[in-house]
Amino acid sequence: MLPDQQLNLIKQYLYKRGCDISSYKDKYISRRLAIRMRGHNCKTYEDYYDILIQNDKEINLLKKSLSINVTKYFRDPDTWEEVQRILSFYVKEIKEREISPSLRIWSAGCAVGSESYSIASIVHHTLGNHFLKYDVKIYATDFNDELLQIARRGIYEGEILENIPKEFLVKYFEPFAKGKRVKYNIRKMVDYSYLDLLKDNYRFPKLNIIFCRNVIIYFSKEIQKEIFRKFDNLLVPNGFLILGRTEILPQSFKESFDVFSLRHRIYRKKLDSSPPPIAKKVKKKQNLKCARCGKKFDRLVDLRLHERKNSCIKYRCKLCPKKFDSEIRYRAHMKYFH
């Protein structure tokens, strides 16, 4: 069996066990499989497949391996400086327009919560003394329940904390066991919930900012476009979309978004934007024809309705232009006039 066939066999088996990875790129799947295979000294996908079908524990471990959970607080610190500038700009805009001071932010693919708590901390810091005047809501989602449980607890230690500025570490964290715990006033700002970007509906109110960093790069181009289309629909005009450093907005969405910072992969939705239309398959016309009168129809339902109403011409006089829709009238015409 060829390597590609062996890989498809594993993907099909995972699908049967409730894990659909068909939307992920094969290169990404292969890299994650290689990690698991090395742990079992497997040289081929076929060898690893034999282990999978015999070991339910290994299936769960592979699912976790496929989950994207590399995370740190304030990952790419210079990007977070740009985020702080965005928040300052947004707050200033609200004050100038004197509109309802609300802020809705979504962290898509939040993993253990380091990104969502980074967002909460920087929002609280930027609003400062005006924080209580604003209605702030941060939504954080992931498709891994175990990671969401860690995020809700907000307890961390080790390398994940190394990028946090000292000011933030003192202000928003408290000592807990061997590590740190996010303070309650920051934890309550974030609403964690399960969501699969590939399958579930995005049931959120209109959003001001969407963070989706280092997530979509693992999906196929078709799936990426569908996710961006949903992001576009959710963002308010002038709302921000923040991607990872290795990700870029597809060309088809350039009419909906302006580049706010190409280096940091930050895009801003235009005021008069609308998402690009979904490509639909055009069905070929059937060109159905009535057997009685020769009238043509594009749809079978129209032809059937035409026949039921008996509105078609069934009989034509060969000696004059007269036409009849019943045999009785046709014979009477022939008898008395011809």
N, C-alpha and C positions, 0 to 999 in steps of 0.2 A: 504494500500500500504506500502511495506517495505521501510525502510530508503534509501537503495541502489537504489531502483526503483525511489523514490522521487528525489534523487540526479541526476540520469540519466535523469529524466524529465526536470530538470533545465538546465542541460548541453545541451540537445537537443534543448530546447527553445532558449538558448543563441546562439547556432550554427545557428539557423534560423534567428536570429537577427544580424548575421555577426560577432559573437565572438566564435571562435572555441577553446575550452579549453580542448579538448580530450587528448592533449599531457601532460597536467599537472597532477601531482600526486593527487589522490583523497584526501589524508590527507591535502595537501596544500589548495585545493579548499574548503574543509570542514571548515578549520580554517578561511578562508576569508569570507565564507558565514556566519559563526557564528557571526562575527563582525557586518555584516549588519542585521542579524536576531535579534540581541540584541537591535539594534536601533528601531526595529519595534515590539518588544515584541513577536516575533514568536517563538513558541516552536518546530515546525516541519518544514521540508523542504517544505511540502505541503502548509503550511500556507504562507511561504515566496513566493512560486511559484504563489499563488493567487495575491500577491502584485505585483510581477514582470509583469505579463501579463496585469495588469491594469495601470501600471505606467512606462512610458518611461524614466522618469528622474531617477528612481531607477535602470534601466538597465545600464545607463551611469555611475552611482555611483558604481555599482557592477564591471563594467569593470575597473574602476580606482582602485578599491580595489584589483582586481586581478593583476594589474600591480605592478611590483616589484620596489619600489621607495624609500626604506629606504637608506639614503645616508648621507655622511658627507665628508668634505674635509679631505684628508689623513687618511681615515679609516684604523685602524690597523697601527699606525705609524711605528712600527718596520719593517713591510713589505715594507713600502716606503723607508726605509733606504737600504733595499736589492735591491729595484728597482734602487736607485741611484748608488749602486755598479755595477749593470748590465750596466747602461748607461755609467759609467766611463770605464768599461771594453770594451764596444762596441766602444766608441770613440777612445780608445787606439788601438784597433784592426784595425780600419780604418786608423789611422795614420801610423801604422807599415806596413800595406799592400799597402798604398798609393792608395787605391781604391776610387771610387766616393763617396764623403761624403754625403750620403742621409740616411734618417731615416724615416721609415714608421711605424706608430703605430695605432692600432685600439682599441677603447674602446667600447666593445659590451654591450649593456644594460646600457647606460650612464645616464639614468634618467634625473635629473635636471642639470647635467653637472659638479658636484663636482669632479668626478673621472677624467674626461677629462681635466679639468683645473688644477687639481693636477698634471697630467702627463705633461701638457704644462709648468707649473711652474718649475717642477723638471728637465725637459729637458733643459729649458733655463738656469737654475742655473748651471747645470752640464757642459754644453758646454761653459758657461762663455763668455770670450772675443772672442772665436772662433765661436760663434753662427751664425754670418752672413756668415760664410764660408760653412755652412751646409744647405742642402735642407731638411727641416723638414716638415712632414705632419702628422697631427693627425686626424683620422677619428673617429667620435663619432655617434653611432646610438641607436635608441630606437623605440619601436612601439607605443609609446604614444605621440601624437602630442603636447598636452598641456605641457608635461614635456620638450619637445624639445624647445618650445617657451621660457620657463623659462631659459633653458640652454643658448640659443642664447643671451638673455638679459644680463646674467651674474651678476645679482643683488641678494644678499643674506643677511640674517640677522639671528641672534639667534644662536641656538646650532650647526647649520651646519658649522659654522666658528670656533668652539672652538678648533679643533686640528691643526689649521694652525700655523706653527712656526712664531714668531714675525718678523723674518727677511723676510719671504715670505709675510707676511701681509702688511708690509711697502713697499716692492719692487714691488709686483704684484697686489695690491688692492688700490682703492681710495675711500674716503668717498662718500656715496650716500644715501641721505635721512636718514633713521634710520639704514641703514646697510652699506654694502660695495659692490663695483662693481669691477669686474675683469678689469684690464687695457686693453686698446685696443690691445697693442702689443701681449698680451697673447691670447685674444679672437680670433684674426685673425689667430692664429696657428691651430685652431680647425675647422673642417668642419663637421657640424651637418646635419644628414639626417635620414629619416624614414627607418626603416628596421625591419621586423619581422623575428627573427632567425628561426622560425619554417617553414616559407613558402617561403620567398624571396631568390633569388640568391645572393650570396656574391660577388658583382662585385667590387673587390678591386685589386690594383696591389699587387705584392708580398710584404709581410709584415715582418718587423723585430721583432715586439712585438705585441702580442694580449693580452689585458686585458679582461677577462670575469669573473668577481668576483661576487659570490653570485647570480648567475642567473640560471645556468643549474641545480642546486640542485632541482629546482621545476619541472623539466621535467622528463618524464619516461626514463628508461634506453635505450630504443631503439632510442628515439629522441636524447638523450645525445650522443650516438655513432655516429649518423649522423652529429651532430654539430661538434664533435671532428674531424671527417673525413674531413669536410670542412676546419676547422682550420689547419689541417695538410697540406692540399693542398695549403693553402695560405701562410704559413710560409716559409721563406727562410731557407736553412740549417744553423744550429746554431741559429735560431730564438727562441724567448722565448714565452712561453704560461704561463700566470699568472692567477690562479684561486683563488676562495675564500677559507677561512680557513676550511670550512666544506665540500669542494669539493675535489674530487680526480680523477685522470686520470684512465679510464678503463684499465683493464689488457691487452686487445687486442692491446693497443697503446704503450705498454712498449718497443716494438721493434723499434718504431719510435722516442721515446723521452727518454732522460736521466733526472734523477731527479737532478735539480739544488739546490733546497731547499725544502725538504719535509715539514718542519714546515710552510713555507710560501706558499706552493703549487705552486712552480715555476718549470717549466719543460723546457728543452732545446731540440730542434729538432736535431736529429743526422745528420751528414753529408751525410750518404748514406741511409737515411730512405725513406720509401715509405709507404703510408697508407695501412692498412690491407684491403684485397679485400672485396668487398660487397658480402654478401651471396646471392646467386641466387637460386631460386627454379628450380630444375632439372625436366624437362618434361619427362614423360614416353614415350618410343617409342611406336608407334601405331602398328608396324608390319603389314602394309597393304600388301595385296597379290593380284597379278594380276589374274583375273579369267581365262584368256586364257592360260598363260604359267606357272603360279605358282610362278613367281618371286616376292620377297618380297621388300618392301620399308618402310623407316622410316617416310617419309613425304607424305601427300596426293598429294601435288603439283608434286612430282616426279612420282607418280603413274599415274596421269592424263597426264603428258607429255609423259610418256612411252606408254600409250594407244593411244594418238593422233598421235604419230609417227608410230603407227602400227608396232612397232619393235618386238613385242612379237610373239612367235610361236603359231599359232592357230591350225594347223593340224599335226598329227604324223601318219606315215604309220604303221599299225599294223603287216605288213609282212616283213618290212625292217627298217633300222635305219633312212631313209629319213624323213625330217621335212619340212613343208610348211607354209607360212604365208597367203595363200589365198586358197579358196575352189576350184577355177578353176585349179590351178596347182596340187592340191591334186587329183582331179578327173582324170586329164590327166595322172598323174603318175599311178593311179590304172588301167586305161583303157589300156595303152600301155605296162606296165611292169608287171602287175599281171593279 
